């Protein structure tokens, strides 16, 4: 995908009123993702937002580049608000995540005057609504959802969201599990192992597992198909094409092809393996200690549930993390999910580290 695929309005002046209501000398513009100083300031803003919302910062410049780099702009658009000294004090980013679903990053500096912060927030929301109408129109939709997140304890963000017409729709537990070195023996080999007719294996690579080649497309499509099928009835599920799926996951700074696993059911001797589960993992890098692993996606087809597929995939990523010298595995779970997935995670040693929320607003497309 390229920036030519972008469905957003790229000129901020065309997405905002002539007078957006900011104080004299304050300006809005699209940030330059190639400018190191701008990226550093956006990273500082995002980390301050995280510290205020959950007590600690975790984002890096790599996370910001996902939003503002040339590659990111294939499916995103960004806006910054600068004060009279040229310093970025607010940042918004919209992501054309899937048909009918647009993600919003909304960050305002915590140190500026409260009234000016309110105006910056209003500008970001007005711009996001204009972008929702643009992307919705490009996709031929009558209504476009804006999906944004907030930390459970961030009252300032909650107030802004409520005032802008957003509603709190879901709560998410951000869970973590420590990993011990001896847990490398949890499974015979994270690359491939079998239990009760289920084969757990990494996606195959062109030229073999150690070649460094690209994954076999058939395996990537199998992962995509399993996850699409597994999450059909889940909260806010939106169909995503194979190309959108691969592009988005490769943007993650922690993306590694050798963190993708497939679970296949093989019934009887000579049976054809049928993909039944998939796990997409990433690397959670740390500047102060060992890295961790993260479960970005874990899905099991309904027809295969009850056969230990999810447990086997989780044991696989734990063993893989231990073999790599990592000290933790993280994941996100829907606190309101009817599947009871949190019970499985708790039984396997995961505990909640912090809590986030999803807030939505539906925008009529004109």
ZAFI-467792 format. One record per residue: residue in one letter; x, y, z of N, C-alpha, C in turn. Coordinates in steps of 0.1 Angstrom, whole numbers, padded with zeros to 4 digits, always signed. Layout:
AXYZXYZXYZ
...
END
This chain:
X+0008-0012+0000+0000+0000+0000+0009+0012+0000
X+0004+0023-0006+0012+0036-0007+0003+0047-0002
X+0009+0059-0001+0001+0070+0004-0010+0074-0006
X-0008+0069-0019-0019+0072-0029-0032+0065-0025
X-0031+0055-0016-0043+0048-0012-0051+0055-0001
X-0045+0066+0004-0051+0074+0015-0064+0079+0011
X-0074+0077+0020-0088+0082+0017-0091+0095+0025
X-0081+0100+0032-0084+0112+0040-0082+0125+0033
X-0086+0136+0039-0083+0149+0034-0069+0154+0039
X-0060+0155+0030-0046+0158+0035-0043+0172+0039
X-0051+0182+0034-0049+0196+0037-0057+0200+0050
X-0051+0203+0061-0058+0207+0073-0068+0218+0071
X-0064+0228+0062-0073+0239+0059-0086+0235+0053
X-0086+0224+0046-0099+0219+0040-0107+0210+0049
X-0101+0207+0061-0108+0199+0071-0113+0206+0083
X-0109+0219+0083-0113+0228+0095-0119+0241+0090
X-0126+0247+0099-0131+0261+0096-0119+0271+0094
X-0122+0282+0087-0112+0291+0084-0106+0297+0097
X-0114+0298+0107-0110+0302+0121-0113+0290+0130
X-0104+0282+0134-0107+0270+0142-0109+0274+0157
X-0107+0287+0160-0109+0291+0174-0097+0291+0183
X-0085+0290+0178-0073+0290+0186-0069+0304+0189
X-0061+0306+0200-0056+0320+0203-0047+0325+0192
X-0045+0338+0192-0037+0345+0182-0023+0338+0182
X-0018+0335+0170-0004+0330+0169-0004+0315+0169
X-0014+0308+0173-0015+0294+0173-0019+0289+0159
X-0013+0278+0154-0015+0274+0140-0017+0258+0140
X-0024+0254+0130-0025+0239+0128-0018+0236+0115
X-0013+0224+0114-0006+0220+0102-0004+0204+0103
X+0000+0199+0091+0004+0185+0091+0018+0184+0095
X+0022+0174+0104+0036+0173+0109+0045+0167+0098
X+0057+0170+0099+0067+0164+0090+0073+0152+0097
X+0069+0140+0093+0074+0128+0099+0088+0125+0097
X+0095+0132+0087+0109+0130+0085+0118+0139+0093
X+0111+0148+0101+0119+0158+0109+0121+0152+0123
X+0134+0150+0127+0137+0143+0139+0132+0151+0151
X+0132+0164+0151+0128+0173+0162+0113+0171+0164
X+0105+0170+0153+0091+0169+0154+0087+0155+0160
X+0094+0145+0155+0091+0131+0160+0095+0131+0175
X+0106+0137+0179+0110+0137+0193+0099+0144+0201
X+0094+0155+0196+0083+0162+0204+0070+0154+0205
X+0066+0148+0194+0054+0140+0195+0056+0128+0204
X+0068+0122+0205+0071+0112+0214+0070+0117+0228
X+0075+0129+0231+0074+0135+0244+0060+0137+0248
X+0052+0142+0239+0038+0144+0242+0031+0131+0245
X+0033+0121+0237+0026+0108+0239+0031+0101+0252
X+0043+0102+0256+0048+0097+0268+0042+0104+0280
X+0041+0118+0279+0034+0125+0289+0020+0121+0291
X+0013+0119+0280-0001+0114+0280-0002+0101+0288
X+0007+0092+0285+0007+0079+0292+0010+0080+0307
X+0020+0088+0310+0023+0090+0324+0011+0095+0332
X+0004+0105+0326-0008+0111+0333-0019+0101+0334
X-0021+0092+0324-0032+0083+0323-0030+0070+0331
X-0018+0065+0331-0016+0052+0338-0004+0052+0348
X+0003+0063+0348+0014+0063+0358+0028+0061+0353
X+0029+0056+0341+0042+0054+0335+0041+0054+0320
X+0053+0057+0313+0053+0058+0299+0060+0046+0292
X+0055+0042+0281+0060+0031+0274+0063+0033+0259
X+0058+0043+0253+0059+0045+0239+0073+0050+0235
X+0077+0047+0223+0090+0051+0218+0088+0059+0205
X+0099+0064+0200+0098+0072+0187+0093+0062+0176
X+0097+0049+0177+0092+0040+0167+0077+0039+0166
X+0070+0040+0178+0056+0040+0178+0050+0052+0171
X+0057+0064+0173+0052+0076+0167+0054+0075+0152
X+0065+0069+0147+0068+0068+0133+0057+0060+0126
X+0051+0050+0133+0041+0042+0127+0030+0051+0122
X+0027+0062+0130+0016+0072+0127+0020+0082+0116
X+0033+0087+0117+0036+0099+0109+0046+0096+0097
X+0052+0085+0096+0062+0082+0086+0055+0081+0072
X+0062+0081+0062+0056+0080+0048+0049+0067+0047
X+0054+0056+0052+0047+0043+0052+0034+0044+0059
X+0034+0050+0071+0022+0051+0079+0011+0059+0072
X+0015+0069+0064+0005+0078+0057-0003+0071+0046
X+0000+0058+0043-0008+0051+0034-0022+0050+0039
X-0024+0049+0052-0037+0047+0058-0040+0057+0069
X-0032+0067+0070-0033+0077+0082-0032+0091+0077
X-0037+0100+0086-0034+0114+0084-0032+0120+0098
X-0024+0131+0099-0020+0137+0111-0022+0152+0111
X-0024+0157+0123-0025+0171+0126-0018+0175+0138
X-0011+0186+0138-0005+0191+0151-0009+0206+0153
X-0010+0210+0165-0013+0224+0169+0000+0230+0175
X+0004+0241+0169+0017+0247+0174+0013+0260+0181
X+0021+0263+0192+0019+0276+0198+0027+0287+0191
X+0026+0300+0195+0033+0310+0188+0048+0308+0187
X+0054+0300+0196+0069+0297+0195+0072+0286+0186
X+0061+0280+0180+0064+0269+0170+0064+0255+0177
X+0061+0255+0190+0062+0242+0198+0049+0234+0196
X+0050+0222+0193+0038+0213+0192+0032+0211+0206
X+0019+0215+0207+0012+0213+0220+0000+0203+0219
X-0003+0199+0207-0014+0189+0206-0012+0181+0193
X-0016+0169+0193-0014+0160+0181-0026+0151+0179
X-0031+0150+0167-0041+0141+0164-0037+0132+0152
X-0041+0119+0153-0038+0110+0142-0050+0102+0139
X-0054+0100+0127-0065+0092+0123-0060+0080+0114
X-0067+0069+0116-0062+0056+0109-0074+0050+0103
X-0074+0048+0090-0084+0041+0082-0082+0026+0085
X-0087+0021+0096-0084+0008+0102-0091-0003+0094
X-0103-0001+0090-0111-0011+0083-0124-0004+0079
X-0132-0010+0070-0144-0004+0065-0153-0001+0077
X-0157+0012+0078-0166+0016+0088-0159+0019+0102
X-0146+0017+0103-0139+0019+0116-0127+0028+0114
X-0127+0040+0120-0116+0049+0119-0110+0051+0134
X-0097+0048+0136-0091+0050+0149-0086+0065+0150
X-0086+0070+0162-0082+0083+0165-0072+0083+0177
X-0061+0089+0175-0051+0093+0186-0053+0108+0189
X-0056+0111+0202-0059+0124+0206-0050+0128+0218
X-0040+0136+0216-0031+0139+0227-0029+0155+0228
X-0030+0160+0240-0028+0174+0243-0019+0175+0254
X-0009+0184+0253+0001+0186+0264-0006+0188+0277
X+0000+0183+0288-0006+0183+0301-0002+0196+0309
X+0008+0204+0303+0013+0215+0310+0007+0229+0306
X+0000+0229+0295-0005+0242+0290-0018+0246+0297
X-0021+0259+0296-0033+0265+0302-0045+0257+0299
X-0054+0255+0309-0066+0246+0307-0075+0250+0296
X-0077+0264+0295-0086+0269+0285-0081+0266+0271
X-0067+0268+0269-0061+0266+0256-0061+0251+0253
X-0059+0243+0263-0059+0228+0261-0073+0224+0257
X-0084+0230+0262-0097+0227+0258-0099+0230+0243
X-0094+0242+0239-0095+0246+0225-0088+0237+0216
X-0076+0233+0220-0068+0223+0212-0076+0210+0210
X-0082+0205+0221-0090+0193+0221-0101+0195+0211
X-0108+0206+0212-0119+0208+0203-0115+0208+0188
X-0103+0214+0185-0098+0214+0171-0095+0200+0167
X-0089+0192+0175-0086+0178+0171-0099+0170+0169
X-0109+0172+0177-0122+0164+0175-0129+0169+0162
X-0129+0183+0159-0135+0188+0147-0128+0183+0135
X-0115+0182+0135-0107+0177+0124-0110+0162+0122
X-0111+0155+0133-0113+0140+0132-0127+0138+0126
X-0137+0146+0130-0150+0144+0124-0150+0146+0109
X-0143+0157+0105-0142+0160+0090-0135+0148+0083
X-0125+0142+0090-0118+0131+0083-0127+0119+0083
X-0135+0117+0093-0144+0106+0093-0154+0107+0081
X-0159+0119+0079-0168+0121+0067-0160+0119+0054
X-0148+0123+0054-0140+0121+0041-0138+0106+0038
X-0133+0099+0049-0130+0084+0046-0143+0076+0045
X-0154+0080+0052-0166+0074+0050-0172+0076+0036
X-0171+0088+0031-0175+0091+0017-0167+0083+0007
X-0154+0082+0009-0145+0075+0000-0149+0060-0001
X-0153+0055+0011-0157+0041+0011-0172+0038+0008
X-0179+0049+0005-0193+0048+0001-0202+0045+0013
X-0199+0050+0025-0207+0047+0037-0217+0058+0040
X-0227+0054+0047-0237+0065+0052-0232+0069+0066
X-0225+0061+0073-0220+0064+0087-0207+0059+0089
X-0198+0067+0096-0185+0063+0099-0182+0064+0114
X-0177+0053+0119-0174+0052+0133-0160+0058+0136
X-0159+0066+0147-0146+0071+0152-0144+0062+0165
X-0132+0056+0165-0129+0047+0177-0116+0052+0183
X-0117+0056+0195-0105+0061+0203-0105+0055+0216
X-0093+0055+0222-0091+0049+0235-0088+0059+0246
X-0089+0054+0259-0085+0063+0270-0081+0053+0281
X-0072+0058+0290-0069+0050+0302-0080+0052+0312
X-0083+0041+0319-0094+0041+0328-0094+0052+0339
X-0082+0057+0342-0081+0067+0353-0079+0081+0347
X-0080+0083+0334-0077+0096+0328-0090+0105+0327
X-0093+0112+0338-0105+0119+0339-0106+0131+0329
X-0094+0137+0327-0094+0148+0317-0099+0143+0303
X-0093+0132+0299-0097+0127+0286-0111+0122+0286
X-0116+0117+0297-0130+0112+0297-0140+0124+0295
X-0136+0136+0302-0145+0147+0301-0145+0153+0287
X-0134+0153+0280-0133+0158+0267-0141+0149+0257
X-0140+0136+0259-0147+0127+0251-0162+0128+0252
X-0167+0129+0265-0181+0131+0267-0186+0144+0261
X-0179+0154+0263-0183+0167+0257-0184+0167+0242
X-0175+0159+0236-0175+0158+0221-0185+0148+0216
X-0193+0142+0224-0203+0133+0220-0199+0118+0219
X-0188+0114+0224-0183+0100+0224-0190+0093+0236
X-0191+0080+0234-0197+0072+0245-0187+0060+0248
X-0186+0057+0261-0177+0047+0266-0184+0033+0262
X-0178+0025+0255-0184+0013+0250-0178+0000+0255
X-0165+0000+0259-0159-0013+0263-0147-0010+0272
X-0144-0020+0280-0133-0019+0289-0123-0031+0286
X-0110-0028+0287-0100-0038+0283-0090-0039+0294
X-0087-0052+0298-0077-0055+0307-0063-0057+0300
X-0054-0049+0303-0040-0051+0298-0032-0060+0308
X-0030-0072+0304-0025-0082+0313-0010-0086+0310
X-0003-0090+0320+0011-0094+0318+0013-0107+0326
X+0023-0115+0322+0027-0127+0329+0042-0128+0329
X+0048-0130+0340+0062-0132+0341+0066-0145+0334
X+0078-0146+0329+0083-0158+0323+0096-0162+0330
X+0097-0175+0333+0110-0180+0339+0117-0188+0329
X+0131-0189+0331+0139-0195+0321+0136-0210+0318
X+0132-0217+0329+0129-0231+0327+0116-0233+0319
X+0108-0223+0317+0096-0225+0309+0098-0226+0294
X+0111-0226+0290+0115-0229+0277+0111-0244+0274
X+0109-0252+0284+0106-0266+0283+0091-0268+0283
X+0083-0258+0283+0068-0260+0283+0063-0267+0271
X+0070-0266+0260+0066-0274+0248+0079-0279+0242
X+0078-0290+0235+0090-0297+0229+0098-0287+0220
X+0092-0279+0212+0099-0270+0203+0089-0260+0198
X+0091-0247+0201+0082-0237+0197+0080-0236+0182
X+0090-0241+0175+0089-0241+0160+0078-0250+0155
X+0077-0262+0162+0067-0272+0158+0066-0282+0169
X+0053-0285+0173+0051-0296+0182+0036-0300+0180
X+0033-0312+0186+0020-0317+0184+0014-0323+0197
X+0001-0321+0199-0006-0326+0211-0020-0330+0207
X-0024-0342+0209-0038-0347+0208-0044-0343+0194
X-0036-0345+0184-0041-0343+0170-0041-0328+0166
X-0034-0320+0173-0033-0306+0170-0018-0303+0168
X-0014-0298+0156+0000-0294+0153+0001-0279+0155
X+0011-0275+0163+0014-0261+0165+0027-0258+0158
X+0027-0248+0149+0039-0245+0142+0040-0231+0138
X+0052-0226+0135+0055-0213+0130+0050-0213+0115
X+0047-0201+0110+0044-0200+0096+0057-0204+0088
X+0055-0211+0077+0067-0215+0069+0073-0204+0062
X+0086-0205+0059+0093-0194+0052+0099-0199+0039
X+0099-0191+0029+0105-0195+0016+0119-0198+0018
X+0124-0209+0014+0138-0213+0016+0140-0220+0029
X+0130-0222+0037+0132-0229+0050+0132-0220+0062
X+0131-0226+0074+0129-0218+0086+0140-0209+0090
X+0152-0212+0086+0164-0204+0089+0169-0195+0078
X+0161-0194+0067+0165-0187+0055+0164-0172+0056
X+0155-0168+0065+0152-0153+0066+0143-0149+0054
X+0138-0158+0047+0129-0155+0036+0115-0150+0040
X+0107-0146+0031+0094-0141+0034+0085-0154+0038
X+0075-0152+0046+0066-0163+0049+0059-0168+0036
X+0055-0180+0036+0047-0186+0025+0033-0179+0026
X+0029-0174+0014+0017-0166+0014+0005-0174+0019
X+0005-0187+0015-0006-0196+0020-0008-0196+0035
X+0003-0196+0042+0003-0196+0057-0002-0183+0062
X+0002-0172+0056-0003-0158+0060-0018-0157+0058
X-0022-0162+0046-0037-0162+0043-0044-0171+0053
X-0038-0182+0057-0045-0191+0067-0046-0183+0080
X-0036-0176+0085-0037-0168+0097-0048-0158+0096
X-0048-0151+0085-0058-0140+0083-0072-0146+0083
X-0074-0157+0076-0087-0164+0075-0092-0169+0089
X-0083-0175+0097-0086-0179+0110-0091-0168+0119
X-0083-0157+0119-0086-0146+0127-0099-0139+0123
X-0101-0138+0110-0114-0132+0106-0126-0141+0110
X-0124-0154+0109-0135-0163+0113-0137-0163+0128
X-0126-0163+0135-0127-0164+0150-0133-0151+0156
X-0131-0140+0150-0136-0127+0156-0149-0122+0150
X-0155-0129+0141-0167-0125+0134-0178-0119+0144
X-0180-0126+0155-0190-0122+0164-0185-0114+0176
X-0172-0110+0176-0167-0103+0187-0170-0088+0186
X-0168-0081+0197-0172-0067+0198-0164-0059+0188
X-0172-0051+0180-0167-0041+0171-0158-0047+0160
X-0161-0060+0157-0153-0066+0146-0157-0060+0133
X-0146-0057+0125-0148-0051+0111-0140-0059+0102
X-0146-0063+0090-0139-0071+0081-0127-0063+0075
X-0115-0070+0074-0103-0064+0070-0097-0072+0059
X-0094-0066+0047-0089-0074+0036-0075-0080+0040
X-0071-0090+0033-0058-0096+0035-0046-0085+0034
X-0047-0077+0024-0037-0067+0022-0037-0057+0033
X-0048-0052+0038-0049-0043+0049-0043-0049+0062
X-0046-0062+0064-0042-0069+0076-0027-0070+0076
X-0021-0075+0065-0006-0076+0065+0001-0063+0066
X-0004-0053+0059+0002-0040+0059+0002-0034+0073
X-0009-0035+0080-0010-0030+0094-0001-0037+0104
X-0001-0050+0103+0007-0057+0113+0022-0055+0110
X+0026-0054+0098+0040-0051+0095+0045-0038+0100
X+0035-0028+0102+0039-0015+0107+0043-0015+0122
X+0039-0025+0129+0042-0026+0144+0057-0027+0145
X+0063-0018+0154+0078-0018+0156+0083-0032+0161
X+0074-0039+0168+0078-0052+0173+0075-0064+0164
X+0071-0061+0151+0068-0071+0142+0080-0081+0139
X+0077-0094+0140+0087-0104+0136+0079-0115+0129
X+0084-0120+0118+0077-0131+0111+0078-0144+0120
X+0089-0145+0127+0090-0158+0135+0082-0157+0148
X+0073-0148+0149+0064-0147+0161+0049-0150+0156
X+0048-0156+0144+0035-0160+0139+0033-0175+0140
X+0022-0180+0146+0020-0194+0147+0006-0198+0142
X+0006-0210+0137-0007-0216+0132-0009-0229+0140
X-0021-0232+0144-0025-0244+0150-0034-0252+0140
X-0030-0264+0136-0037-0272+0126-0043-0285+0133
X-0055-0288+0129-0060-0301+0134-0058-0311+0123
X-0053-0323+0127-0050-0334+0118-0058-0346+0124
X-0069-0349+0118-0077-0360+0122-0074-0373+0115
X-0068-0383+0122-0065-0396+0116-0052-0396+0108
X-0047-0408+0105-0035-0409+0097-0037-0404+0083
X-0028-0396+0078-0029-0391+0065-0039-0380+0063
X-0045-0375+0074-0055-0365+0073-0049-0352+0068
X-0057-0344+0061-0053-0331+0057-0053-0321+0068
X-0042-0314+0071-0042-0304+0082-0052-0293+0079
X-0060-0289+0089-0069-0279+0087-0066-0268+0098
X-0063-0255+0093-0060-0244+0102-0072-0242+0111
X-0069-0242+0124-0080-0240+0134-0077-0229+0144
X-0065-0224+0145-0061-0214+0154-0049-0206+0149
X-0047-0194+0154-0036-0186+0150-0032-0177+0161
X-0019-0174+0163-0014-0165+0172-0004-0156+0165
X-0006-0143+0166+0004-0133+0161+0010-0126+0173
X+0023-0128+0174+0031-0122+0185+0040-0111+0180
X+0044-0102+0189+0054-0092+0186+0064-0091+0198
X+0074-0083+0196+0084-0080+0206+0081-0067+0213
X+0081-0068+0226+0079-0056+0235+0093-0052+0240
X+0099-0042+0233+0113-0038+0237+0113-0030+0249
X+0124-0032+0257+0126-0024+0269+0140-0018+0269
X+0140-0005+0274+0153+0002+0274+0160+0000+0287
X+0154-0007+0297+0160-0008+0310+0162-0023+0314
X+0157-0032+0306+0158-0047+0310+0155-0056+0298
X+0153-0068+0301+0150-0078+0290+0137-0074+0282
X+0137-0077+0270+0125-0075+0262+0114-0085+0266
X+0102-0083+0262+0091-0092+0264+0085-0096+0251
X+0076-0105+0251+0067-0109+0240+0053-0104+0243
X+0046-0102+0232+0032-0097+0233+0023-0104+0223
X+0011-0108+0228+0002-0115+0220-0007-0105+0213
X-0005-0101+0201-0013-0092+0194-0026-0098+0190
X-0026-0110+0186-0039-0117+0182-0038-0132+0186
X-0049-0136+0191-0051-0151+0194-0065-0154+0190
X-0067-0163+0180-0080-0167+0176-0081-0182+0174
X-0093-0187+0177-0096-0201+0175-0109-0202+0169
X-0111-0210+0158-0123-0212+0151-0133-0219+0161
X-0146-0215+0160-0155-0221+0169-0156-0236+0168
X-0154-0241+0156-0155-0256+0154-0144-0263+0161
X-0133-0256+0165-0122-0263+0171-0120-0260+0186
X-0130-0253+0192-0129-0249+0206-0131-0262+0214
X-0124-0262+0226-0125-0273+0235-0114-0284+0232
X-0105-0281+0223-0094-0291+0219-0081-0286+0224
X-0080-0276+0232-0068-0271+0238-0060-0263+0228
X-0066-0257+0218-0058-0250+0208-0053-0237+0214
X-0062-0229+0221-0057-0216+0226-0046-0219+0237
X-0048-0229+0246-0038-0232+0256-0025-0235+0250
X-0026-0243+0239-0013-0248+0232-0006-0236+0226
X-0013-0227+0220-0007-0215+0214-0001-0206+0224
X-0007-0204+0236-0002-0196+0246+0011-0203+0253
X+0010-0216+0254+0022-0223+0260+0034-0221+0250
X+0031-0221+0237+0041-0219+0227+0048-0206+0228
X+0040-0195+0229+0047-0182+0229+0054-0180+0243
X+0049-0186+0253+0056-0185+0266+0070-0192+0265
X+0069-0204+0259+0082-0212+0258+0092-0205+0249
X+0086-0199+0238+0095-0191+0229+0101-0179+0236
X+0093-0172+0244+0098-0161+0251+0109-0165+0261
X+0107-0176+0268+0117-0181+0277+0130-0185+0270
X+0129-0191+0258+0141-0195+0251+0148-0183+0246
X+0142-0172+0244+0148-0160+0239+0154-0151+0250
X+0152-0156+0263+0157-0148+0274+0148-0137+0278
X+0135-0137+0274+0126-0126+0278+0120-0129+0292
X+0114-0118+0298+0109-0120+0311+0094-0119+0313
X+0087-0117+0302+0072-0115+0303+0065-0117+0290
X+0052-0120+0291+0044-0120+0279+0031-0112+0282
X+0028-0102+0274+0016-0094+0276+0005-0097+0266
X-0007-0093+0270-0018-0094+0261-0030-0085+0265
X-0040-0083+0257-0051-0075+0260-0064-0085+0260
X-0073-0083+0269-0085-0091+0270-0097-0082+0272
X-0108-0085+0265-0120-0078+0266-0126-0081+0279
X-0128-0071+0288-0133-0074+0301-0148-0078+0301
X-0155-0075+0290-0169-0078+0289-0171-0090+0279
X-0161-0097+0275-0162-0108+0266-0171-0120+0271
X-0180-0125+0264-0188-0136+0269-0181-0149+0268
X-0169-0150+0261-0162-0162+0260-0155-0167+0272
X-0153-0158+0282-0146-0162+0294-0131-0164+0292
X-0126-0157+0282-0111-0159+0279-0103-0154+0291
X-0107-0145+0299-0099-0140+0310-0097-0151+0320
X-0106-0161+0321-0104-0172+0330-0093-0180+0326
X-0091-0183+0313-0080-0190+0308-0067-0183+0311
X-0066-0170+0308-0054-0162+0310-0050-0162+0325
X-0060-0160+0334-0057-0160+0348-0052-0173+0353
X-0058-0184+0348-0054-0197+0352-0039-0201+0347
X-0035-0194+0337-0021-0196+0332-0011-0185+0337
X-0016-0177+0347-0006-0168+0353-0007-0154+0349
X-0016-0150+0341-0017-0136+0337-0024-0128+0347
X-0020-0115+0350-0027-0106+0359-0028-0093+0352
X-0038-0085+0356-0041-0072+0350-0030-0061+0355
X-0024-0055+0345-0014-0044+0348-0020-0030+0348
X-0029-0028+0339-0037-0015+0339-0049-0017+0330
X-0058-0007+0330-0071-0009+0323-0073+0003+0313
X-0078-0001+0301-0081+0009+0291-0095+0008+0287
X-0100+0018+0279-0114+0019+0275-0115+0022+0260
X-0125+0018+0254-0129+0022+0240-0140+0032+0241
X-0139+0043+0233-0149+0053+0232-0152+0055+0218
X-0165+0055+0214-0170+0056+0200-0179+0068+0198
X-0178+0073+0185-0188+0082+0181-0191+0079+0166
X-0204+0079+0163-0208+0076+0149-0211+0089+0142
X-0204+0091+0131-0205+0104+0123-0213+0101+0110
X-0223+0109+0108-0231+0109+0096-0222+0114+0084
X-0222+0106+0073-0213+0110+0062-0222+0118+0052
X-0218+0130+0049-0226+0138+0039-0218+0138+0026
END
